[in-house]
Amino acid sequence: MKRTLITVMVMAVFLMTGASAMAGQNDLVQIVEDGCKAEVDKYCAMVTPGEGRVLACLFAYQDKLSNKCEYALYDAAAQLERAVAAMTYVVAECDNDLEKYCMDVAPGDGRLKDCIDKNSANVSDRCKSAMKDVGLK
Protein backbone atom coordinates (compact mmCIF):
# COMPACT_ATOMS: atom_id res chain seq x y z
CA MET A 1 0.00 0.00 0.00
CA LYS A 2 2.84 2.38 0.89
CA ARG A 3 4.46 2.01 -2.52
CA THR A 4 1.18 2.62 -4.30
CA LEU A 5 0.62 5.85 -2.38
CA ILE A 6 4.15 7.03 -3.19
CA THR A 7 3.68 6.17 -6.84
CA VAL A 8 0.44 8.13 -6.99
CA MET A 9 2.00 11.12 -5.20
CA VAL A 10 5.05 11.06 -7.44
CA MET A 11 2.93 10.74 -10.54
CA ALA A 12 0.88 13.77 -9.51
CA VAL A 13 3.98 15.81 -8.77
CA PHE A 14 5.77 14.85 -11.95
CA LEU A 15 2.61 15.55 -13.90
CA MET A 16 2.34 19.00 -12.35
CA THR A 17 5.99 19.86 -12.80
CA GLY A 18 7.70 17.54 -15.23
CA ALA A 19 4.92 16.75 -17.67
CA SER A 20 3.84 20.31 -18.03
CA ALA A 21 7.42 21.29 -18.74
CA MET A 22 7.96 18.34 -21.08
CA ALA A 23 4.72 18.79 -22.96
CA GLY A 24 5.25 22.51 -22.93
CA GLN A 25 2.08 23.39 -21.06
CA ASN A 26 2.11 26.91 -22.46
CA ASP A 27 2.54 25.45 -25.95
CA LEU A 28 -0.50 23.21 -25.44
CA VAL A 29 -2.59 26.14 -24.27
CA GLN A 30 -1.39 28.16 -27.26
CA ILE A 31 -2.34 25.35 -29.65
CA VAL A 32 -5.90 25.35 -28.31
CA GLU A 33 -6.09 29.15 -28.14
CA ASP A 34 -4.94 29.47 -31.75
CA GLY A 35 -7.05 26.64 -33.11
CA CYS A 36 -10.22 27.47 -31.21
CA LYS A 37 -10.08 31.26 -31.07
CA ALA A 38 -13.28 31.72 -33.08
CA GLU A 39 -15.19 29.23 -30.92
CA VAL A 40 -13.89 30.64 -27.65
CA ASP A 41 -14.79 34.16 -28.77
CA LYS A 42 -18.24 33.09 -29.93
CA TYR A 43 -19.33 30.57 -27.28
CA CYS A 44 -17.06 30.98 -24.27
CA ALA A 45 -16.19 34.68 -24.06
CA MET A 46 -18.04 35.05 -20.76
CA VAL A 47 -16.31 32.03 -19.16
CA THR A 48 -13.70 32.81 -16.52
CA PRO A 49 -10.49 31.05 -17.62
CA GLY A 50 -8.89 28.49 -15.33
CA GLU A 51 -9.59 25.08 -13.84
CA GLY A 52 -10.67 23.71 -17.21
CA ARG A 53 -13.72 25.95 -17.56
CA VAL A 54 -12.96 27.02 -21.14
CA LEU A 55 -12.43 23.39 -22.16
CA ALA A 56 -15.72 22.49 -20.47
CA CYS A 57 -17.39 25.26 -22.45
CA LEU A 58 -15.90 23.97 -25.69
CA PHE A 59 -17.10 20.49 -24.77
CA ALA A 60 -20.61 21.87 -24.31
CA TYR A 61 -20.46 23.21 -27.88
CA GLN A 62 -18.63 20.24 -29.39
CA ASP A 63 -21.22 19.85 -32.14
CA LYS A 64 -20.42 23.39 -33.31
CA LEU A 65 -16.62 23.22 -33.34
CA SER A 66 -14.72 23.80 -36.56
CA ASN A 67 -12.37 21.17 -37.93
CA LYS A 68 -9.48 23.48 -37.04
CA CYS A 69 -10.59 23.62 -33.39
CA GLU A 70 -11.22 19.89 -33.21
CA TYR A 71 -7.75 19.23 -34.58
CA ALA A 72 -6.17 21.67 -32.10
CA LEU A 73 -7.90 19.91 -29.20
CA TYR A 74 -6.86 16.51 -30.54
CA ASP A 75 -3.26 17.65 -31.07
CA ALA A 76 -2.97 19.11 -27.56
CA ALA A 77 -4.51 15.98 -26.03
CA ALA A 78 -2.14 13.71 -27.96
CA GLN A 79 0.90 15.70 -26.83
CA LEU A 80 -0.29 15.63 -23.22
CA GLU A 81 -0.92 11.89 -23.46
CA ARG A 82 2.66 11.34 -24.62
CA ALA A 83 3.93 13.41 -21.69
CA VAL A 84 1.82 11.40 -19.24
CA ALA A 85 3.20 8.16 -20.70
CA ALA A 86 6.75 9.49 -20.29
CA MET A 87 6.08 10.45 -16.69
CA THR A 88 4.53 7.06 -15.98
CA TYR A 89 7.75 5.50 -17.25
CA VAL A 90 9.86 7.74 -14.98
CA VAL A 91 7.71 6.97 -11.95
CA ALA A 92 8.03 3.23 -12.59
CA GLU A 93 11.80 3.43 -12.99
CA CYS A 94 12.40 5.79 -10.03
CA ASP A 95 9.90 4.33 -7.57
CA ASN A 96 12.48 2.57 -5.37
CA ASP A 97 14.79 5.59 -5.37
CA LEU A 98 11.98 7.93 -4.38
CA GLU A 99 10.96 5.60 -1.59
CA LYS A 100 14.55 5.24 -0.40
CA TYR A 101 15.83 8.83 -0.66
CA CYS A 102 12.79 11.08 -0.81
CA MET A 103 10.22 9.53 1.51
CA ASP A 104 10.12 12.62 3.74
CA VAL A 105 10.00 15.13 0.90
CA ALA A 106 6.65 16.86 0.43
CA PRO A 107 5.43 16.61 -3.15
CA GLY A 108 4.99 19.74 -5.21
CA ASP A 109 6.97 22.52 -6.83
CA GLY A 110 9.54 20.07 -8.19
CA ARG A 111 10.79 19.02 -4.74
CA LEU A 112 10.84 15.29 -5.57
CA LYS A 113 12.81 15.90 -8.76
CA ASP A 114 15.18 18.10 -6.75
CA CYS A 115 15.54 15.31 -4.20
CA ILE A 116 16.45 12.83 -6.93
CA ASP A 117 18.93 15.36 -8.36
CA LYS A 118 20.52 15.92 -4.91
CA ASN A 119 20.90 12.18 -4.43
CA SER A 120 22.07 11.52 -7.98
CA ALA A 121 25.29 9.87 -6.79
CA ASN A 122 23.17 7.14 -5.15
CA VAL A 123 20.18 6.99 -7.48
CA SER A 124 19.86 3.88 -9.61
CA ASP A 125 21.03 3.90 -13.20
CA ARG A 126 17.49 2.91 -14.21
CA CYS A 127 16.09 6.09 -12.70
CA LYS A 128 18.83 8.28 -14.15
CA SER A 129 18.33 6.76 -17.57
CA ALA A 130 14.56 7.21 -17.44
CA MET A 131 14.88 10.85 -16.45
CA LYS A 132 17.36 11.42 -19.25
CA ASP A 133 15.16 9.57 -21.74
CA VAL A 134 12.24 11.93 -21.10
CA GLY A 135 14.28 15.11 -20.90
CA LEU A 136 14.18 15.74 -17.17
CA LYS A 137 17.99 15.77 -16.90
C-alpha positions as CSV (number, residue, x, y, z in Angstrom):
1,M,0.0,0.0,0.0
2,K,2.8,2.4,0.9
3,R,4.5,2.0,-2.5
4,T,1.2,2.6,-4.3
5,L,0.6,5.9,-2.4
6,I,4.2,7.0,-3.2
7,T,3.7,6.2,-6.8
8,V,0.4,8.1,-7.0
9,M,2.0,11.1,-5.2
10,V,5.1,11.1,-7.4
11,M,2.9,10.7,-10.5
12,A,0.9,13.8,-9.5
13,V,4.0,15.8,-8.8
14,F,5.8,14.9,-12.0
15,L,2.6,15.6,-13.9
16,M,2.3,19.0,-12.3
17,T,6.0,19.9,-12.8
18,G,7.7,17.5,-15.2
19,A,4.9,16.8,-17.7
20,S,3.8,20.3,-18.0
21,A,7.4,21.3,-18.7
22,M,8.0,18.3,-21.1
23,A,4.7,18.8,-23.0
24,G,5.2,22.5,-22.9
25,Q,2.1,23.4,-21.1
26,N,2.1,26.9,-22.5
27,D,2.5,25.4,-25.9
28,L,-0.5,23.2,-25.4
29,V,-2.6,26.1,-24.3
30,Q,-1.4,28.2,-27.3
31,I,-2.3,25.4,-29.7
32,V,-5.9,25.4,-28.3
33,E,-6.1,29.2,-28.1
34,D,-4.9,29.5,-31.7
35,G,-7.1,26.6,-33.1
36,C,-10.2,27.5,-31.2
37,K,-10.1,31.3,-31.1
38,A,-13.3,31.7,-33.1
39,E,-15.2,29.2,-30.9
40,V,-13.9,30.6,-27.7
41,D,-14.8,34.2,-28.8
42,K,-18.2,33.1,-29.9
43,Y,-19.3,30.6,-27.3
44,C,-17.1,31.0,-24.3
45,A,-16.2,34.7,-24.1
46,M,-18.0,35.1,-20.8
47,V,-16.3,32.0,-19.2
48,T,-13.7,32.8,-16.5
49,P,-10.5,31.0,-17.6
50,G,-8.9,28.5,-15.3
51,E,-9.6,25.1,-13.8
52,G,-10.7,23.7,-17.2
53,R,-13.7,25.9,-17.6
54,V,-13.0,27.0,-21.1
55,L,-12.4,23.4,-22.2
56,A,-15.7,22.5,-20.5
57,C,-17.4,25.3,-22.4
58,L,-15.9,24.0,-25.7
59,F,-17.1,20.5,-24.8
60,A,-20.6,21.9,-24.3
61,Y,-20.5,23.2,-27.9
62,Q,-18.6,20.2,-29.4
63,D,-21.2,19.9,-32.1
64,K,-20.4,23.4,-33.3
65,L,-16.6,23.2,-33.3
66,S,-14.7,23.8,-36.6
67,N,-12.4,21.2,-37.9
68,K,-9.5,23.5,-37.0
69,C,-10.6,23.6,-33.4
70,E,-11.2,19.9,-33.2
71,Y,-7.7,19.2,-34.6
72,A,-6.2,21.7,-32.1
73,L,-7.9,19.9,-29.2
74,Y,-6.9,16.5,-30.5
75,D,-3.3,17.7,-31.1
76,A,-3.0,19.1,-27.6
77,A,-4.5,16.0,-26.0
78,A,-2.1,13.7,-28.0
79,Q,0.9,15.7,-26.8
80,L,-0.3,15.6,-23.2
81,E,-0.9,11.9,-23.5
82,R,2.7,11.3,-24.6
83,A,3.9,13.4,-21.7
84,V,1.8,11.4,-19.2
85,A,3.2,8.2,-20.7
86,A,6.8,9.5,-20.3
87,M,6.1,10.5,-16.7
88,T,4.5,7.1,-16.0
89,Y,7.8,5.5,-17.2
90,V,9.9,7.7,-15.0
91,V,7.7,7.0,-11.9
92,A,8.0,3.2,-12.6
93,E,11.8,3.4,-13.0
94,C,12.4,5.8,-10.0
95,D,9.9,4.3,-7.6
96,N,12.5,2.6,-5.4
97,D,14.8,5.6,-5.4
98,L,12.0,7.9,-4.4
99,E,11.0,5.6,-1.6
100,K,14.6,5.2,-0.4
101,Y,15.8,8.8,-0.7
102,C,12.8,11.1,-0.8
103,M,10.2,9.5,1.5
104,D,10.1,12.6,3.7
105,V,10.0,15.1,0.9
106,A,6.6,16.9,0.4
107,P,5.4,16.6,-3.2
108,G,5.0,19.7,-5.2
109,D,7.0,22.5,-6.8
110,G,9.5,20.1,-8.2
111,R,10.8,19.0,-4.7
112,L,10.8,15.3,-5.6
113,K,12.8,15.9,-8.8
114,D,15.2,18.1,-6.8
115,C,15.5,15.3,-4.2
116,I,16.5,12.8,-6.9
117,D,18.9,15.4,-8.4
118,K,20.5,15.9,-4.9
119,N,20.9,12.2,-4.4
120,S,22.1,11.5,-8.0
121,A,25.3,9.9,-6.8
122,N,23.2,7.1,-5.1
123,V,20.2,7.0,-7.5
124,S,19.9,3.9,-9.6
125,D,21.0,3.9,-13.2
126,R,17.5,2.9,-14.2
127,C,16.1,6.1,-12.7
128,K,18.8,8.3,-14.1
129,S,18.3,6.8,-17.6
130,A,14.6,7.2,-17.4
131,M,14.9,10.8,-16.5
132,K,17.4,11.4,-19.2
133,D,15.2,9.6,-21.7
134,V,12.2,11.9,-21.1
135,G,14.3,15.1,-20.9
136,L,14.2,15.7,-17.2
137,K,18.0,15.8,-16.9
